[in-house]
Amino acid sequence: MPAAPEKLQQEELQQRALEARRSADVNLEVVAKLVERRGLIEADWNETQSRLEDTRGDEAAFRSQITSIQTTAETGVSALSKQQLEEVRSLQNPSPILHRALGLLYCVLFPEKGLQFKTPQDVPWKQKLAPMLRRDDLIRKLLDFPPPQTAHPLLAYPALVQFIEDHTFEQEVAPETKQDGCNHAESQGRKASKSRKPSGSSRAPQLLQTRSRSSFSEVLLPPSPSSGGSIVNRNGLIGEMGGLQRNLSCSSMSSSLLCSDGRLTCEAVDYASTAVGALFRWVLSQLKYVRAIKTAEVDRLEGQASILHAKSNGLIEQLANLTHVLEGVQAGITESTNKAEAASVLADELERKSSVYLTEAASMAEETQRQEESVAAEEAVRDEESDGSQQELLNPGTEPPSNSQEPALAQILERGDVALSSVDVEVRERITFAHGSVEMSSFATRAVQGVLSVMNGNADIMLCVEGHCRPDEAASLGTRRANAVLEELVAQGVPRHRLREAGFGSAFPEGAQGSDARVEFSVIQEISIKGTVQFGPCSDRLASSSGPLLEKIVALLIARSCLRVRIEGHTDSSPNWGCSNQELSEGRAQNVVQYMSDCGISSGRLVAVGFGEKLPRVSNGAQGGKAQNRRVEFHILQRETIQGLREMFGQGRRDNIDAHAVHQLQRTANGETVGLSLPIRVAAADLLTRLLADWEVQRLLYIAARKEEHHLCFLSRLPDDCVRRILRFYFLLGCSALSESR
């Protein structure tokens, strides 16, 4: 009875309405949780932004401090004159204070050499320090120190930094507080030294006047052996003696300006020589530079800023994804509610109509039985007609069976999951060789230039260099000739990853005497996929995510069973554990072939090749270069595909050829759905001509030509070869009756 199915349908609709309402309630709970999670993420993001701003502020303060230290150091040394430095260089026996100060300067400029000295005074004066004081060279080194874009050199020598700290006292000390062993520093520290003029504003004369309380402006010191018997005053050497040295052995003032533990101070060095005092202050500025870097921990600040920035970006991305999910859930709630209401309405309508169906039950049952008997009779007649049509597979009027693979393949190509590179150019140049030789003659230059012109004008194409030889030559000559031409193209500037070589021996003779020893060129048609074939780290094992990508190529090869494909494995230059990169690339290519074979593709149609790291697309040192070089490429083998076409159809015999195969051959010829290269399409068109696939048109052409009945067709005056060419273009243009549009 019809009412029973309607009752079941009514109950099913009510159940669907109930489930839709439950789904809406569950979705509401999900929305509440998502909103709560979004609030937590927003709070975390705000906190991260605040920490990031604080970190950047600390980093900016550190940069400002470093800039101030560098400016102060450069200001002091840039004012030194050549005469001041030459006076110091002319000293034969400098005082210990000068020797120690300049020894510390030498250790800063040459830290790797300074480690060999136990004290600054151990640095040789004549061999090291005096040559160092050449004005132009010294000032250039000081102003360019530390070298740009590099870490401070002293950071690599912590022992040397400690060595300098053990012999220096940074802060300037007032004479009145000197008794406590240099433990009381001036409140302003080095602040006063920024405004000091290196030429004559040292505090040593002021200290001398304060301690002596004398009214005269110059203090004469007795001559010392190191000054050659000259008389020294606070502004320099008097008369012909020369130099700016103050001998500590002759003056208690310099010694009193040292720290209580004997460390050098700016006042002591300034009193001995204002020029050396400026250099000593530069040494102290570098020491402060290093301390500032250690205190600020700039690497930690930069690393922390990078981490916080990355976390901020991640939180923003999470927030965007969460918002997207939230919108989807809300849309699901609306949809579930609408479905529930619609199901309720339908259930009510079915319940109202159920009573009407009861009265029509008997008549509907009888009508259904009659229809079933009629359908059975029609199917029997159709089966008889189908058995007869198998005997006339290629006769006029026979419609080929539908190909269920074509719509799926068209969708894959339309979405861009699989794409074939366009082959819009043809390289017709060829290079011939002498018998048994691999040397290119002078005539090959023009052909090579022609190939270069094509490659330079089409930066995205790849080229296969095909080597051939005569039957009476060694088969390896074909490969050697191809390799010689390939190396010449590489030498002319063609990137190596755009070239492949193939040696065919004497498998494809041309027939003309002497022309078999040749090299020809064919444009490689590449099959690309949307995504990357992934493997395990340092392994040839396919990742689970690679299966769906390879299945798209499998669909293409099933739909075009004539194609022969080379699978190439490539790696980057990183060393691999357990095996070489060459072995890794070969294993990966072989596993791809195995996977496609398991999906139903004959292994005879697939060739696995590994190139290791030999053919990088970009430099491995470039950003992201290694990721681009780790790849799997799929190349259509043009000559092997044409040969496979001929083998598949038995050189054009009609025996045992089914309609599906002929229909696929016609699609290959006219480039329908999949745009293969022109040589493959031409080969398919020639086979269709030999198979008499479109007999109505061929009958008109052949009968008119052979019987010379010119009134039937004007093409009858043409020779058979021309007629075959016309038929070839007929199939290439898709005019065959096998086309789905007919």
C-alpha positions in Angstrom: 0.0 0.0 0.0 1.3 3.5 -0.8 0.4 4.8 2.7 3.1 2.7 4.4 6.1 4.3 2.6 4.7 7.7 3.1 4.3 7.0 6.8 7.9 5.9 7.0 9.0 9.0 5.1 6.9 11.2 7.5 8.7 9.6 10.6 12.1 10.0 8.9 11.4 13.7 8.4 10.3 14.1 12.0 13.5 12.4 13.1 15.5 14.7 10.9 13.8 17.7 12.4 14.6 16.5 15.9 18.3 15.9 14.9 18.6 19.3 13.3 17.3 21.0 16.5 19.8 19.0 18.6 22.6 20.0 16.2 21.6 23.7 16.6 21.8 23.3 20.4 25.2 21.7 20.2 26.4 24.4 17.9 25.2 27.1 20.3 27.4 25.5 23.0 30.3 25.5 20.5 29.8 29.1 19.8 29.9 30.0 23.5 33.2 28.1 23.9 34.7 29.7 20.8 33.7 33.2 22.0 35.4 32.5 25.3 38.5 31.2 23.5 38.6 34.2 21.3 38.6 36.5 24.4 41.6 34.6 25.9 43.5 34.9 22.6 42.8 38.6 22.4 44.0 39.1 26.0 47.2 37.1 25.3 47.7 39.1 22.1 47.5 42.4 24.0 49.9 41.2 26.6 52.3 40.0 23.9 52.1 43.4 22.2 52.9 45.2 25.5 55.9 43.0 26.1 57.1 43.5 22.5 56.9 47.3 22.9 58.9 47.1 26.2 61.6 44.9 24.6 61.9 47.2 21.6 62.2 50.2 24.0 65.1 48.4 25.9 66.8 47.7 22.6 66.4 51.3 21.4 67.9 52.5 24.7 70.9 50.2 24.3 71.4 51.4 20.7 71.4 55.0 21.9 73.9 54.2 24.6 76.2 52.5 22.1 75.9 55.5 19.7 76.8 57.9 22.5 79.9 55.8 23.5 81.1 55.7 19.8 80.6 59.4 19.3 82.6 60.3 22.4 85.4 58.0 21.4 85.6 59.3 17.8 85.5 63.0 18.9 88.6 62.6 21.1 90.8 60.8 18.6 89.8 62.7 15.5 91.3 66.0 16.9 94.8 64.5 17.3 97.3 66.1 15.0 100.1 64.4 13.2 102.7 66.5 15.1 101.4 65.3 18.5 101.7 61.7 17.4 105.1 62.2 15.8 106.4 63.7 19.1 105.3 60.5 20.9 106.8 58.3 18.3 110.2 60.0 18.4 110.7 59.0 22.1 113.5 56.5 22.5 112.7 55.4 26.1 109.1 56.3 27.0 107.9 56.4 30.6 106.1 53.4 32.0 102.8 55.2 32.0 102.9 56.0 28.3 104.2 52.5 27.5 101.4 50.9 29.5 98.7 53.1 28.0 99.9 52.5 24.4 100.3 48.8 25.1 96.6 48.6 26.1 95.7 50.4 22.8 97.7 47.8 20.9 95.9 45.0 22.7 92.5 46.4 21.7 93.4 46.9 18.1 95.1 43.5 17.8 93.4 41.3 20.4 94.7 38.0 19.0 98.3 39.3 19.4 97.7 41.0 22.7 97.0 37.7 24.5 100.7 36.8 24.3 101.8 39.6 26.6 101.6 39.4 30.4 101.6 43.2 31.0 100.9 46.1 28.7 104.6 47.2 29.2 105.7 43.9 27.6 104.6 45.2 24.2 107.8 46.2 22.3 108.1 49.9 21.8 110.1 50.0 18.6 108.7 46.9 16.9 105.0 47.4 17.8 104.0 50.6 19.4 106.0 53.3 17.6 104.9 52.0 14.1 101.3 51.9 15.3 101.3 55.7 16.0 101.4 56.7 12.3 98.7 59.3 12.3 96.6 58.5 9.2 96.7 54.7 9.6 96.0 54.9 13.4 93.1 57.4 13.1 91.5 55.3 10.3 91.7 52.2 12.4 90.2 53.9 15.4 87.3 55.5 13.6 86.5 52.2 11.8 86.6 50.2 15.0 84.7 48.0 15.6 84.2 46.9 12.0 80.7 47.4 10.6 78.2 44.6 10.4 80.3 42.5 12.9 80.4 41.8 16.6 82.9 43.7 18.7 86.2 41.9 18.5 86.8 42.0 22.3 83.7 39.9 22.8 85.6 36.9 21.5 88.5 37.5 24.0 87.0 37.7 27.5 90.5 37.1 29.0 91.8 40.1 27.2 88.9 42.2 28.5 89.8 41.2 32.0 93.4 42.0 31.3 92.5 45.6 30.3 90.2 46.0 33.3 93.1 44.9 35.6 95.3 47.7 34.3 92.8 50.6 34.1 90.6 52.7 36.3 87.8 54.3 34.3 86.4 57.1 36.5 88.3 60.3 37.0 89.2 61.1 40.7 89.4 64.5 42.2 92.7 65.2 44.0 91.0 65.8 47.4 89.5 62.2 47.4 92.6 60.4 46.2 93.5 59.1 49.7 90.8 56.4 49.7 92.4 54.3 47.0 90.4 55.5 44.0 87.1 54.3 45.6 85.3 57.7 45.2 84.4 58.6 41.6 83.2 61.9 40.4 79.4 62.2 40.3 79.4 62.9 36.6 81.9 60.1 35.6 82.9 60.5 32.0 80.4 63.1 31.3 83.0 65.9 31.7 85.3 64.2 29.2 82.9 64.7 26.4 83.4 68.5 26.4 87.2 68.3 26.9 89.4 69.4 24.0 92.1 66.8 23.4 94.7 69.5 22.6 95.2 71.2 25.9 92.3 70.9 28.4 93.6 68.1 30.6 92.9 68.3 34.3 96.5 67.5 35.1 97.7 71.2 35.0 94.7 72.2 37.2 95.6 69.5 39.7 99.2 70.6 39.7 98.2 74.2 40.4 95.8 73.1 43.2 98.4 71.0 45.0 101.4 73.5 44.6 99.3 76.6 45.3 102.0 78.5 43.3 101.3 81.6 41.3 103.5 80.8 38.4 101.9 79.2 35.3 104.6 76.7 34.4 106.2 73.9 36.4 109.6 72.8 35.3 110.7 69.3 35.7 114.2 68.0 35.8 115.4 66.2 32.6 115.0 62.5 32.4 117.0 59.9 30.5 114.0 59.1 28.3 113.6 62.7 27.2 117.2 63.1 26.1 118.0 65.8 28.8 115.1 68.1 27.8 113.3 70.3 30.3 109.5 69.4 30.7 106.7 71.7 31.5 102.9 71.1 31.6 102.3 72.2 28.0 105.0 69.9 26.5 108.7 69.9 26.1 110.7 73.1 26.0 113.3 74.1 23.4 114.9 71.5 21.3 114.2 68.4 23.4 110.8 67.5 21.6 108.1 65.0 22.8 105.2 65.2 25.2 106.4 62.6 27.7 106.4 63.2 31.5 108.9 60.9 33.3 107.4 59.4 36.4 110.8 58.7 37.9 111.4 62.5 37.8 108.0 63.6 39.0 105.9 62.4 41.9 102.9 64.1 40.4 102.3 61.5 37.7 102.6 58.7 40.3 100.2 60.4 42.6 97.6 60.6 39.8 97.6 56.8 39.5 95.1 54.6 41.3 96.2 53.4 44.7 96.7 49.9 43.3 98.8 51.1 40.4 96.1 51.1 37.7 96.2 53.7 35.0 93.8 56.7 35.3 92.9 59.3 32.7 94.6 62.1 34.8 97.9 60.2 35.0 98.0 59.5 31.3 96.8 63.1 30.4 99.6 64.5 32.6 102.2 62.4 30.8 100.8 63.3 27.3 97.6 64.8 26.2 97.8 62.9 22.9 98.3 59.5 24.6 95.6 60.6 27.1 93.1 60.9 24.2 94.1 57.4 23.0 93.7 56.0 26.5 90.2 57.5 26.7 89.4 55.7 23.4 90.5 52.4 25.0 88.3 53.0 28.0 85.3 53.8 25.6 85.8 50.4 23.9 85.8 48.8 27.3 82.6 50.5 28.2 81.2 49.5 24.8 81.9 45.8 25.6 80.4 46.2 29.1 77.3 47.8 27.6 76.8 44.9 25.2 77.2 42.3 28.0 74.9 44.2 30.3 72.2 44.8 27.7 72.4 41.2 26.3 71.5 42.5 22.9 71.3 39.0 21.4 68.7 38.1 24.1 66.7 41.3 23.4 66.7 40.7 19.6 65.8 37.0 20.1 63.1 37.9 22.5 61.7 40.5 20.2 61.7 38.0 17.3 59.9 35.4 19.5 57.3 37.9 20.6 56.8 39.2 17.1 56.3 35.6 15.8 53.9 34.8 18.7 51.9 38.0 17.9 51.6 37.0 14.3 50.5 33.5 15.4 47.9 34.9 17.7 46.5 37.1 14.9 46.3 34.1 12.6 44.6 32.0 15.3 42.1 34.8 15.9 41.4 35.0 12.2 40.9 31.3 11.9 38.7 31.3 15.0 36.6 34.0 13.6 36.2 32.1 10.4 35.2 28.9 12.3 32.8 30.9 14.4 31.1 32.3 11.3 30.8 28.8 9.9 29.3 27.5 13.1 26.8 30.3 13.2 25.9 29.6 9.6 25.4 25.9 10.5 23.1 26.9 13.3 20.9 28.9 10.9 21.0 26.1 8.4 20.0 23.5 11.0 17.2 25.6 12.2 15.9 26.1 8.6 16.1 22.4 7.9 14.2 21.6 11.1 11.4 23.9 10.1 11.3 22.6 6.6 11.2 19.0 7.8 8.4 19.8 10.1 6.4 21.4 7.3 7.0 18.4 5.0 6.0 16.0 7.7 2.7 17.7 8.2 2.0 17.8 4.5 2.8 14.1 4.1 0.4 13.3 7.0 -2.4 15.2 5.3 -1.9 13.5 2.0 -1.5 10.0 3.4 -5.3 9.4 3.4 -5.5 10.3 -0.3 -2.9 7.6 -1.2 -5.0 4.8 0.4 -7.8 5.1 -2.1 -5.3 4.9 -5.1 -3.2 2.0 -3.9 -4.7 -0.7 -6.1 -4.5 1.3 -9.3 -1.0 2.4 -8.7 0.2 -1.2 -8.0 -1.3 -2.4 -11.3 0.3 0.5 -13.2 3.7 -0.2 -11.6 3.5 -3.9 -12.7 2.7 -3.0 -16.3 5.7 -0.5 -16.4 8.1 -3.1 -15.1 7.0 -5.6 -17.8 7.4 -2.9 -20.5 10.9 -2.0 -19.2 12.0 -5.6 -19.2 10.9 -6.0 -22.8 12.7 -2.9 -23.9 15.9 -4.1 -22.2 15.7 -7.4 -24.1 15.4 -5.7 -27.4 18.3 -3.4 -26.5 20.5 -6.3 -25.6 19.9 -7.9 -29.0 20.7 -4.7 -30.8 23.9 -4.2 -28.7 25.2 -7.7 -29.7 24.8 -6.9 -33.3 26.4 -3.5 -33.0 29.6 -5.0 -31.6 30.3 -6.5 -35.0 30.1 -3.1 -36.7 32.3 -1.2 -34.2 33.8 1.3 -36.6 31.1 1.4 -39.2 29.3 4.6 -40.1 26.7 5.7 -37.5 28.1 3.9 -34.6 28.2 6.1 -31.5 31.2 5.5 -29.2 30.6 4.6 -25.5 30.8 7.4 -23.0 34.1 7.8 -21.1 33.3 8.4 -17.4 36.9 9.4 -16.8 36.8 12.5 -19.0 34.5 14.6 -16.8 36.6 13.9 -13.7 39.8 14.7 -15.6 38.3 17.9 -16.9 37.5 19.0 -13.3 41.0 18.2 -12.2 42.5 20.2 -15.0 40.1 23.1 -14.5 40.9 23.3 -10.8 44.5 23.4 -11.6 45.3 20.2 -9.5 47.2 18.9 -12.6 48.5 21.1 -15.4 50.6 20.4 -18.5 53.1 23.0 -19.7 52.3 24.5 -23.1 54.5 23.5 -26.0 54.1 26.5 -28.3 57.6 26.3 -29.9 59.4 23.7 -31.9 63.2 23.3 -32.2 64.0 22.2 -35.8 67.7 22.6 -35.6 69.8 19.4 -35.9 73.5 18.6 -35.7 75.1 15.9 -37.8 78.3 14.0 -37.0 81.0 12.2 -38.9 80.9 8.4 -38.8 82.1 7.1 -35.4 82.8 10.7 -34.1 81.4 12.8 -31.2 83.2 16.0 -32.3 81.0 18.8 -33.5 82.0 20.4 -36.8 82.1 24.1 -37.5 78.7 23.8 -39.2 77.2 23.0 -35.8 77.7 26.6 -34.5 74.7 27.9 -36.4 72.4 25.1 -35.1 73.6 25.8 -31.5 72.9 29.5 -31.9 69.4 28.7 -33.1 68.8 26.5 -30.1 70.1 29.3 -27.8 67.8 31.8 -29.4 64.8 29.6 -28.7 65.9 28.9 -25.1 66.6 32.6 -24.4 63.2 33.7 -25.9 61.3 31.1 -23.9 62.6 31.1 -20.3 60.1 28.5 -19.1 60.7 25.7 -21.5 62.9 22.6 -21.0 64.7 20.8 -23.8 65.7 17.2 -24.4 68.9 16.7 -26.4 68.4 13.4 -28.3 71.4 11.6 -29.7 71.2 9.0 -32.5 73.7 6.8 -34.4 73.9 4.6 -37.4 73.3 0.8 -37.1 77.0 0.1 -37.8 78.1 2.4 -34.9 78.3 1.7 -31.2 75.0 2.4 -29.5 76.8 4.5 -26.8 77.7 7.1 -29.4 74.1 8.4 -29.3 74.4 9.3 -25.6 77.9 10.7 -26.0 76.9 13.0 -28.8 73.9 14.2 -26.8 76.1 14.9 -23.9 78.6 16.8 -26.0 75.9 19.1 -27.4 74.4 19.5 -23.9 77.7 20.6 -22.4 78.2 23.1 -25.3 74.7 24.7 -24.5 75.6 24.9 -20.8 78.9 26.6 -21.7 76.9 29.1 -23.8 74.8 30.1 -20.7 71.8 27.7 -20.7 71.0 26.7 -17.1 71.7 23.0 -16.5 68.4 22.2 -14.9 66.6 23.2 -18.2 68.3 20.5 -20.2 68.0 16.7 -20.4 69.9 14.2 -22.5 68.8 11.0 -24.1 70.6 8.5 -26.3 68.4 6.4 -28.6 71.2 4.5 -30.5 69.8 3.4 -33.9 66.2 2.9 -32.6 64.8 5.8 -34.7 66.5 5.8 -38.1 65.7 8.5 -40.6 66.4 6.5 -43.7 68.6 9.0 -45.5 72.2 7.8 -45.8 74.5 9.5 -43.3 71.7 11.4 -41.5 71.3 8.9 -38.7 74.5 10.1 -36.9 72.7 13.2 -35.5 71.5 15.1 -32.5 67.9 16.5 -32.5 66.0 18.6 -30.0 62.5 18.2 -28.5 60.7 20.5 -26.1 59.9 18.6 -22.8 56.2 18.8 -21.8 56.1 18.8 -18.0 53.2 17.6 -15.8 52.9 19.9 -12.8 50.7 19.4 -9.7 49.2 21.8 -7.1 51.4 21.0 -4.2 54.7 19.2 -3.4 55.3 15.5 -3.2 56.6 15.1 0.4 58.8 12.5 1.9 60.1 11.7 5.4 63.1 13.6 6.7 66.3 12.1 5.1 64.1 9.3 3.8 62.6 8.1 0.5 59.4 7.0 2.3 56.4 8.9 0.8 54.4 11.0 3.3 50.7 10.4 3.6 49.9 13.8 2.2 51.5 12.9 -1.1 49.0 10.2 -2.0 46.1 12.5 -3.1 48.6 14.5 -5.3 49.9 11.5 -7.1 46.3 10.2 -7.6 45.6 13.2 -9.8 48.5 12.3 -12.1 47.2 8.7 -12.1 43.8 9.9 -13.3 45.5 11.7 -16.2 47.5 8.6 -17.2 44.5 6.4 -17.0 42.5 8.8 -19.3 45.5 8.9 -21.7 46.8 5.4 -21.7 49.3 6.2 -24.5 51.5 8.5 -22.3 54.9 7.4 -21.1 56.3 9.5 -18.2 59.7 9.9 -16.6 59.7 10.6 -12.8 62.7 12.6 -11.7 63.9 12.8 -8.1 66.0 15.8 -7.0 67.5 16.8 -3.6 69.3 19.9 -2.2 73.0 20.1 -1.3 72.6 19.2 2.4 74.5 16.0 3.4 72.3 13.0 4.1 72.8 10.3 6.8 72.9 6.7 5.8 73.0 7.2 2.0 74.2 9.7 -0.6 71.9 12.4 -2.1 72.0 10.5 -5.4 70.8 7.3 -3.8 68.1 9.2 -1.9 66.8 10.9 -5.1 66.7 7.5 -6.9 64.8 5.9 -4.0 62.2 8.7 -3.9 61.6 8.5 -7.7 61.3 4.7 -7.5 58.8 4.9 -4.6 56.7 7.3 -6.6 56.7 4.8 -9.5 55.7 2.0 -7.1 52.8 4.0 -5.7 51.5 4.8 -9.2 51.9 1.2 -10.2 49.8 0.1 -7.2 47.1 2.6 -8.4 46.9 0.6 -11.7 49.5 2.3 -14.0 51.7 -0.2 -15.8 55.3 0.1 -14.6 56.4 -0.2 -18.3 54.9 3.3 -18.8 57.0 4.9 -16.0 60.7 5.6 -15.8 62.4 6.5 -12.5 65.5 8.6 -12.6 67.4 10.3 -9.7 69.7 13.3 -10.2 70.6 14.0 -6.5 71.8 17.6 -6.1 73.2 17.9 -9.7 70.3 20.0 -11.1 69.3 22.7 -8.7 66.7 25.2 -9.9 68.0 28.0 -7.7 71.1 28.5 -5.5 71.0 26.3 -2.3 72.4 29.3 -0.4 69.4 31.6 -1.4 66.5 32.0 1.0 64.1 29.1 0.5 66.4 27.7 -2.2 66.8 24.3 -0.7 63.1 23.8 -0.4 62.7 24.6 -4.1 65.4 22.2 -5.1 63.9 19.2 -3.2 61.3 18.2 -5.7 59.9 15.5 -7.9 59.3 16.3 -11.6 57.1 14.5 -14.2 58.1 14.7 -17.8 56.2 13.2 -20.8 58.6 11.1 -23.0 57.6 12.2 -26.5 59.3 9.6 -28.6 58.4 6.7 -26.2 54.7 7.9 -26.2 54.5 7.9 -30.0 56.1 4.5 -30.0 53.6 3.3 -27.4 50.7 4.6 -29.6 51.9 2.5 -32.5 52.3 -0.6 -30.4 48.9 -0.1 -28.7 47.1 0.0 -32.1 49.2 -2.6 -33.8 50.6 -0.3 -36.5 47.1 0.6 -37.7 45.3 -2.8 -37.8 41.6 -2.8 -37.0 41.6 -6.2 -35.4 40.6 -6.4 -31.8 40.4 -2.5 -31.4 37.5 -1.5 -29.2 35.5 1.7 -29.5 36.8 3.2 -26.2 40.5 3.0 -27.5 39.6 4.6 -30.8 37.7 7.3 -29.0 40.6 8.0 -26.7 42.9 8.1 -29.7 40.6 10.7 -31.3 40.7 12.8 -28.1 44.5 12.6 -28.2 44.6 13.8 -31.8 42.4 16.9 -31.5 43.8 17.9 -28.1 40.4 17.7 -26.3 40.6 18.2 -22.5 44.4 17.5 -22.4 46.6 19.6 -24.7 49.5 17.3 -25.6 52.4 18.3 -27.8 51.9 18.5 -31.6 54.1 15.5 -32.5 52.0 13.2 -30.2 48.8 14.6 -31.7 50.0 14.1 -35.3 51.0 10.5 -34.5 47.5 9.9 -33.2 45.9 11.5 -36.2 48.0 9.3 -38.6 46.8 6.2 -36.7 43.2 7.3 -37.0 43.7 7.6 -40.7 45.1 4.1 -41.0 42.3 2.7 -38.8 39.7 4.2 -41.2 38.0 5.6 -38.0 35.8 8.0 -40.0 34.9 5.9 -43.0 32.4 8.2 -44.6 34.9 11.0 -45.2 37.7 8.7 -46.2 35.5 6.7 -48.5 34.6 9.9 -50.4 38.3 10.9 -50.7 39.8 7.5 -51.6 37.1 6.4 -54.0 37.1 9.7 -55.9 40.9 9.6 -56.1 41.4 6.0 -57.1 38.6 5.7 -59.5 39.3 9.1 -61.0 35.6 10.1 -60.6 36.5 13.8 -60.4 32.8 14.9 -60.4 32.4 13.3 -56.9 35.3 15.2 -55.2 37.7 17.8 -56.5 40.4 16.3 -54.2 40.5 13.3 -56.4 43.2 14.9 -58.5 45.5 14.9 -55.5 48.0 12.0 -54.8 47.3 9.6 -51.9 50.0 11.3 -49.7 48.2 14.6 -49.9 44.9 13.0 -49.1 46.4 11.4 -46.0 47.7 14.9 -45.0 44.2 16.3 -45.4 42.8 13.5 -43.2 45.5 14.2 -40.6 44.4 17.9 -40.3 40.8 16.6 -40.3 41.4 14.7 -37.1 43.7 17.4 -35.6 41.0 20.0 -35.9 38.5 17.7 -34.1 36.2 17.3 -37.1 35.9 13.5 -36.6 32.4 11.9 -36.2 33.8 10.4 -33.0 33.7 13.8 -31.3 31.3 14.1 -28.4 29.9 17.3 -29.9 28.5 15.2 -32.8 
